[in-house]
Amino acid sequence: MQELKQLEEIDRDIRRLKEIAGRLKAAQPEFPALVRNADRILASTKMLELNVCDLLDLAAE
């Protein structure tokens, strides 16, 4: 049960990271390095989402 709560908290944090990276990317489209790094962050958060999603599915069973 504690593990499930921790996974849910991690999931919320990942969603926040994704939101912040998206805002950074949208706020400064004329700053290429920021856009590229935000894209990298978004790709990494996607992988984290997939990993945590799998764990949450296993925990729910």
Distance bins in CASP14 RR format, pairs under 12 A and 6 or more apart:
PFRMAT RR
TARGET T0000
AUTHOR 0000-0000-0000
RMODE 2
METHOD distances of the structure
MODEL  1
1 7 0 0 0 0 0 1 0 0 0 0 0
1 8 0 0 0 0 0 1 0 0 0 0 0
1 59 0 0 0 0 1 0 0 0 0 0 0
1 60 0 0 0 0 0 1 0 0 0 0 0
2 8 0 0 0 0 0 1 0 0 0 0 0
2 9 0 0 0 0 0 1 0 0 0 0 0
2 59 0 0 0 0 0 1 0 0 0 0 0
3 9 0 0 0 0 0 1 0 0 0 0 0
3 10 0 0 0 0 0 1 0 0 0 0 0
3 52 0 0 0 0 0 1 0 0 0 0 0
3 55 0 0 0 0 1 0 0 0 0 0 0
3 56 0 0 0 0 0 1 0 0 0 0 0
3 58 0 0 0 0 0 1 0 0 0 0 0
3 59 1 0 0 1 0 0 0 0 0 0 0
3 60 0 0 0 0 0 1 0 0 0 0 0
4 10 0 0 0 0 0 1 0 0 0 0 0
4 11 0 0 0 0 0 1 0 0 0 0 0
4 52 0 0 0 0 0 1 0 0 0 0 0
4 55 0 0 0 0 1 0 0 0 0 0 0
4 56 1 0 0 1 0 0 0 0 0 0 0
4 57 0 0 0 0 0 1 0 0 0 0 0
4 58 0 0 0 0 0 1 0 0 0 0 0
4 59 1 0 1 0 0 0 0 0 0 0 0
4 60 1 0 0 1 0 0 0 0 0 0 0
4 61 0 0 0 0 0 1 0 0 0 0 0
5 11 0 0 0 0 0 1 0 0 0 0 0
5 12 0 0 0 0 0 1 0 0 0 0 0
5 56 0 0 0 0 0 1 0 0 0 0 0
5 59 0 0 0 0 1 0 0 0 0 0 0
6 12 0 0 0 0 0 1 0 0 0 0 0
6 13 0 0 0 0 0 1 0 0 0 0 0
6 52 0 0 0 0 0 1 0 0 0 0 0
6 55 0 0 0 0 1 0 0 0 0 0 0
6 56 0 0 0 0 0 1 0 0 0 0 0
6 59 0 0 0 0 1 0 0 0 0 0 0
7 13 0 0 0 0 0 1 0 0 0 0 0
7 14 0 0 0 0 0 1 0 0 0 0 0
7 48 0 0 0 0 0 1 0 0 0 0 0
7 49 0 0 0 0 0 1 0 0 0 0 0
7 51 0 0 0 0 0 1 0 0 0 0 0
7 52 1 0 0 1 0 0 0 0 0 0 0
7 53 0 0 0 0 1 0 0 0 0 0 0
7 54 0 0 0 0 0 1 0 0 0 0 0
7 55 1 0 1 0 0 0 0 0 0 0 0
7 56 1 0 1 0 0 0 0 0 0 0 0
7 57 0 0 0 0 0 1 0 0 0 0 0
7 58 0 0 0 0 1 0 0 0 0 0 0
7 59 1 0 0 1 0 0 0 0 0 0 0
7 60 0 0 0 0 1 0 0 0 0 0 0
8 14 0 0 0 0 0 1 0 0 0 0 0
8 15 0 0 0 0 0 1 0 0 0 0 0
8 52 0 0 0 0 1 0 0 0 0 0 0
8 53 0 0 0 0 0 1 0 0 0 0 0
8 55 0 0 0 0 0 1 0 0 0 0 0
8 56 1 0 0 1 0 0 0 0 0 0 0
8 59 0 0 0 0 1 0 0 0 0 0 0
8 60 0 0 0 0 0 1 0 0 0 0 0
9 15 0 0 0 0 0 1 0 0 0 0 0
9 16 0 0 0 0 0 1 0 0 0 0 0
9 52 0 0 0 0 0 1 0 0 0 0 0
9 56 0 0 0 0 0 1 0 0 0 0 0
10 16 0 0 0 0 0 1 0 0 0 0 0
10 17 0 0 0 0 0 1 0 0 0 0 0
10 45 0 0 0 0 0 1 0 0 0 0 0
10 48 0 0 0 0 1 0 0 0 0 0 0
10 49 0 0 0 0 0 1 0 0 0 0 0
10 51 0 0 0 0 1 0 0 0 0 0 0
10 52 1 0 1 0 0 0 0 0 0 0 0
10 53 0 0 0 0 0 1 0 0 0 0 0
10 55 0 0 0 0 1 0 0 0 0 0 0
10 56 0 0 0 0 1 0 0 0 0 0 0
10 59 0 0 0 0 0 1 0 0 0 0 0
11 17 0 0 0 0 0 1 0 0 0 0 0
11 18 0 0 0 0 0 1 0 0 0 0 0
11 45 0 0 0 0 0 1 0 0 0 0 0
11 48 0 0 0 0 1 0 0 0 0 0 0
11 49 1 0 0 1 0 0 0 0 0 0 0
11 50 0 0 0 0 0 1 0 0 0 0 0
11 51 0 0 0 0 0 1 0 0 0 0 0
11 52 1 0 1 0 0 0 0 0 0 0 0
11 53 1 0 0 1 0 0 0 0 0 0 0
11 54 0 0 0 0 0 1 0 0 0 0 0
11 55 0 0 0 0 1 0 0 0 0 0 0
11 56 1 0 0 1 0 0 0 0 0 0 0
11 57 0 0 0 0 0 1 0 0 0 0 0
11 59 0 0 0 0 0 1 0 0 0 0 0
12 18 0 0 0 0 0 1 0 0 0 0 0
12 19 0 0 0 0 0 1 0 0 0 0 0
12 48 0 0 0 0 0 1 0 0 0 0 0
12 49 0 0 0 0 0 1 0 0 0 0 0
12 52 0 0 0 0 0 1 0 0 0 0 0
12 56 0 0 0 0 0 1 0 0 0 0 0
13 19 0 0 0 0 0 1 0 0 0 0 0
13 20 0 0 0 0 0 1 0 0 0 0 0
13 45 0 0 0 0 1 0 0 0 0 0 0
13 48 0 0 0 0 1 0 0 0 0 0 0
13 49 0 0 0 0 0 1 0 0 0 0 0
13 52 0 0 0 0 1 0 0 0 0 0 0
14 20 0 0 0 0 0 1 0 0 0 0 0
14 21 0 0 0 0 0 1 0 0 0 0 0
14 41 0 0 0 0 0 1 0 0 0 0 0
14 42 0 0 0 0 0 1 0 0 0 0 0
14 44 0 0 0 0 1 0 0 0 0 0 0
14 45 1 0 1 0 0 0 0 0 0 0 0
14 46 0 0 0 0 1 0 0 0 0 0 0
14 47 0 0 0 0 1 0 0 0 0 0 0
14 48 1 0 1 0 0 0 0 0 0 0 0
14 49 1 0 1 0 0 0 0 0 0 0 0
14 50 0 0 0 0 0 1 0 0 0 0 0
14 51 0 0 0 0 1 0 0 0 0 0 0
14 52 1 0 0 1 0 0 0 0 0 0 0
14 53 0 0 0 0 1 0 0 0 0 0 0
14 55 0 0 0 0 0 1 0 0 0 0 0
14 56 0 0 0 0 0 1 0 0 0 0 0
15 21 0 0 0 0 0 1 0 0 0 0 0
15 22 0 0 0 0 0 1 0 0 0 0 0
15 42 0 0 0 0 0 1 0 0 0 0 0
15 45 0 0 0 0 1 0 0 0 0 0 0
15 46 0 0 0 0 0 1 0 0 0 0 0
15 48 0 0 0 0 1 0 0 0 0 0 0
15 49 1 0 0 1 0 0 0 0 0 0 0
15 52 0 0 0 0 1 0 0 0 0 0 0
15 53 0 0 0 0 0 1 0 0 0 0 0
16 22 0 0 0 0 0 1 0 0 0 0 0
16 23 0 0 0 0 0 1 0 0 0 0 0
16 41 0 0 0 0 0 1 0 0 0 0 0
16 45 0 0 0 0 1 0 0 0 0 0 0
16 48 0 0 0 0 0 1 0 0 0 0 0
16 49 0 0 0 0 0 1 0 0 0 0 0
17 23 0 0 0 0 0 1 0 0 0 0 0
17 24 0 0 0 0 0 1 0 0 0 0 0
17 38 0 0 0 0 0 1 0 0 0 0 0
17 40 0 0 0 0 0 1 0 0 0 0 0
17 41 1 0 0 1 0 0 0 0 0 0 0
17 42 0 0 0 0 1 0 0 0 0 0 0
17 43 0 0 0 0 0 1 0 0 0 0 0
17 44 0 0 0 0 1 0 0 0 0 0 0
17 45 1 0 1 0 0 0 0 0 0 0 0
17 46 0 0 0 0 0 1 0 0 0 0 0
17 47 0 0 0 0 0 1 0 0 0 0 0
17 48 1 0 0 1 0 0 0 0 0 0 0
17 49 0 0 0 0 1 0 0 0 0 0 0
17 52 0 0 0 0 0 1 0 0 0 0 0
18 24 0 0 0 0 0 1 0 0 0 0 0
18 25 0 0 0 0 0 1 0 0 0 0 0
18 38 0 0 0 0 0 1 0 0 0 0 0
18 39 0 0 0 0 0 1 0 0 0 0 0
18 41 0 0 0 0 1 0 0 0 0 0 0
18 42 1 0 0 1 0 0 0 0 0 0 0
18 43 0 0 0 0 0 1 0 0 0 0 0
18 44 0 0 0 0 1 0 0 0 0 0 0
18 45 1 0 1 0 0 0 0 0 0 0 0
18 46 1 0 0 1 0 0 0 0 0 0 0
18 47 0 0 0 0 0 1 0 0 0 0 0
18 48 0 0 0 0 1 0 0 0 0 0 0
18 49 1 0 0 1 0 0 0 0 0 0 0
18 52 0 0 0 0 0 1 0 0 0 0 0
19 25 0 0 0 0 0 1 0 0 0 0 0
19 26 0 0 0 0 0 1 0 0 0 0 0
19 38 0 0 0 0 0 1 0 0 0 0 0
19 41 0 0 0 0 0 1 0 0 0 0 0
19 42 0 0 0 0 0 1 0 0 0 0 0
19 45 0 0 0 0 1 0 0 0 0 0 0
20 26 0 0 0 0 0 1 0 0 0 0 0
20 27 0 0 0 0 0 1 0 0 0 0 0
20 38 0 0 0 0 1 0 0 0 0 0 0
20 41 0 0 0 0 1 0 0 0 0 0 0
20 42 0 0 0 0 0 1 0 0 0 0 0
20 45 0 0 0 0 1 0 0 0 0 0 0
21 27 0 0 0 0 0 1 0 0 0 0 0
21 28 0 0 0 0 0 1 0 0 0 0 0
21 34 0 0 0 0 0 1 0 0 0 0 0
21 35 0 0 0 0 0 1 0 0 0 0 0
21 36 0 0 0 0 0 1 0 0 0 0 0
21 37 0 0 0 0 1 0 0 0 0 0 0
21 38 1 0 1 0 0 0 0 0 0 0 0
21 39 0 0 0 0 1 0 0 0 0 0 0
21 40 0 0 0 0 1 0 0 0 0 0 0
21 41 1 0 1 0 0 0 0 0 0 0 0
21 42 1 0 1 0 0 0 0 0 0 0 0
21 43 0 0 0 0 1 0 0 0 0 0 0
21 44 0 0 0 0 1 0 0 0 0 0 0
21 45 1 0 0 1 0 0 0 0 0 0 0
21 46 0 0 0 0 0 1 0 0 0 0 0
21 48 0 0 0 0 0 1 0 0 0 0 0
22 28 0 0 0 0 0 1 0 0 0 0 0
22 29 0 0 0 0 0 1 0 0 0 0 0
22 34 0 0 0 0 0 1 0 0 0 0 0
22 35 0 0 0 0 1 0 0 0 0 0 0
22 37 0 0 0 0 0 1 0 0 0 0 0
22 38 1 0 0 1 0 0 0 0 0 0 0
22 39 0 0 0 0 1 0 0 0 0 0 0
22 40 0 0 0 0 0 1 0 0 0 0 0
22 41 0 0 0 0 1 0 0 0 0 0 0
22 42 1 0 0 1 0 0 0 0 0 0 0
22 43 0 0 0 0 0 1 0 0 0 0 0
22 45 0 0 0 0 1 0 0 0 0 0 0
23 29 0 0 0 0 0 1 0 0 0 0 0
23 34 0 0 0 0 0 1 0 0 0 0 0
23 38 0 0 0 0 1 0 0 0 0 0 0
23 41 0 0 0 0 0 1 0 0 0 0 0
23 42 0 0 0 0 0 1 0 0 0 0 0
24 31 0 0 0 0 1 0 0 0 0 0 0
24 33 0 0 0 0 0 1 0 0 0 0 0
24 34 1 0 0 1 0 0 0 0 0 0 0
24 35 0 0 0 0 1 0 0 0 0 0 0
24 36 0 0 0 0 0 1 0 0 0 0 0
24 37 0 0 0 0 1 0 0 0 0 0 0
24 38 1 0 1 0 0 0 0 0 0 0 0
24 39 0 0 0 0 0 1 0 0 0 0 0
24 40 0 0 0 0 0 1 0 0 0 0 0
24 41 0 0 0 0 1 0 0 0 0 0 0
24 42 0 0 0 0 1 0 0 0 0 0 0
25 31 0 0 0 0 1 0 0 0 0 0 0
25 32 0 0 0 0 0 1 0 0 0 0 0
25 33 0 0 0 0 0 1 0 0 0 0 0
25 34 1 0 0 1 0 0 0 0 0 0 0
25 35 1 0 1 0 0 0 0 0 0 0 0
25 36 0 0 0 0 1 0 0 0 0 0 0
25 37 0 0 0 0 1 0 0 0 0 0 0
25 38 1 1 0 0 0 0 0 0 0 0 0
25 39 1 0 0 1 0 0 0 0 0 0 0
25 40 0 0 0 0 0 1 0 0 0 0 0
25 41 0 0 0 0 1 0 0 0 0 0 0
25 42 1 0 0 1 0 0 0 0 0 0 0
25 43 0 0 0 0 0 1 0 0 0 0 0
26 34 0 0 0 0 0 1 0 0 0 0 0
26 35 0 0 0 0 1 0 0 0 0 0 0
26 38 0 0 0 0 1 0 0 0 0 0 0
26 39 0 0 0 0 0 1 0 0 0 0 0
26 42 0 0 0 0 0 1 0 0 0 0 0
27 34 0 0 0 0 1 0 0 0 0 0 0
27 35 0 0 0 0 0 1 0 0 0 0 0
27 38 0 0 0 0 1 0 0 0 0 0 0
28 34 1 0 1 0 0 0 0 0 0 0 0
28 35 1 0 0 1 0 0 0 0 0 0 0
28 36 0 0 0 0 0 1 0 0 0 0 0
28 37 0 0 0 0 0 1 0 0 0 0 0
28 38 0 0 0 0 1 0 0 0 0 0 0
29 35 1 0 0 1 0 0 0 0 0 0 0
29 36 0 0 0 0 0 1 0 0 0 0 0
29 38 0 0 0 0 0 1 0 0 0 0 0
29 39 0 0 0 0 0 1 0 0 0 0 0
31 37 0 0 0 0 1 0 0 0 0 0 0
31 38 0 0 0 0 1 0 0 0 0 0 0
32 38 0 0 0 0 0 1 0 0 0 0 0
32 39 0 0 0 0 0 1 0 0 0 0 0
33 39 0 0 0 0 0 1 0 0 0 0 0
33 40 0 0 0 0 0 1 0 0 0 0 0
34 40 0 0 0 0 0 1 0 0 0 0 0
34 41 0 0 0 0 0 1 0 0 0 0 0
35 41 0 0 0 0 0 1 0 0 0 0 0
35 42 0 0 0 0 0 1 0 0 0 0 0
36 42 0 0 0 0 0 1 0 0 0 0 0
36 43 0 0 0 0 0 1 0 0 0 0 0
37 43 0 0 0 0 0 1 0 0 0 0 0
37 44 0 0 0 0 0 1 0 0 0 0 0
38 44 0 0 0 0 0 1 0 0 0 0 0
38 45 0 0 0 0 0 1 0 0 0 0 0
39 45 0 0 0 0 0 1 0 0 0 0 0
39 46 0 0 0 0 0 1 0 0 0 0 0
40 46 0 0 0 0 0 1 0 0 0 0 0
40 47 0 0 0 0 0 1 0 0 0 0 0
41 47 0 0 0 0 0 1 0 0 0 0 0
41 48 0 0 0 0 0 1 0 0 0 0 0
42 48 0 0 0 0 0 1 0 0 0 0 0
42 49 0 0 0 0 0 1 0 0 0 0 0
43 49 0 0 0 0 0 1 0 0 0 0 0
43 50 0 0 0 0 0 1 0 0 0 0 0
44 50 0 0 0 0 0 1 0 0 0 0 0
44 51 0 0 0 0 0 1 0 0 0 0 0
45 51 0 0 0 0 0 1 0 0 0 0 0
45 52 0 0 0 0 0 1 0 0 0 0 0
45 53 0 0 0 0 0 1 0 0 0 0 0
46 52 0 0 0 0 0 1 0 0 0 0 0
46 53 0 0 0 0 0 1 0 0 0 0 0
47 53 0 0 0 0 0 1 0 0 0 0 0
47 54 0 0 0 0 0 1 0 0 0 0 0
48 54 0 0 0 0 0 1 0 0 0 0 0
48 55 0 0 0 0 0 1 0 0 0 0 0
49 55 0 0 0 0 0 1 0 0 0 0 0
49 56 0 0 0 0 0 1 0 0 0 0 0
50 56 0 0 0 0 0 1 0 0 0 0 0
50 57 0 0 0 0 0 1 0 0 0 0 0
51 57 0 0 0 0 0 1 0 0 0 0 0
51 58 0 0 0 0 0 1 0 0 0 0 0
52 58 0 0 0 0 0 1 0 0 0 0 0
52 59 0 0 0 0 0 1 0 0 0 0 0
53 59 0 0 0 0 0 1 0 0 0 0 0
53 60 0 0 0 0 0 1 0 0 0 0 0
54 60 0 0 0 0 0 1 0 0 0 0 0
54 61 0 0 0 0 0 1 0 0 0 0 0
55 61 0 0 0 0 0 1 0 0 0 0 0
END
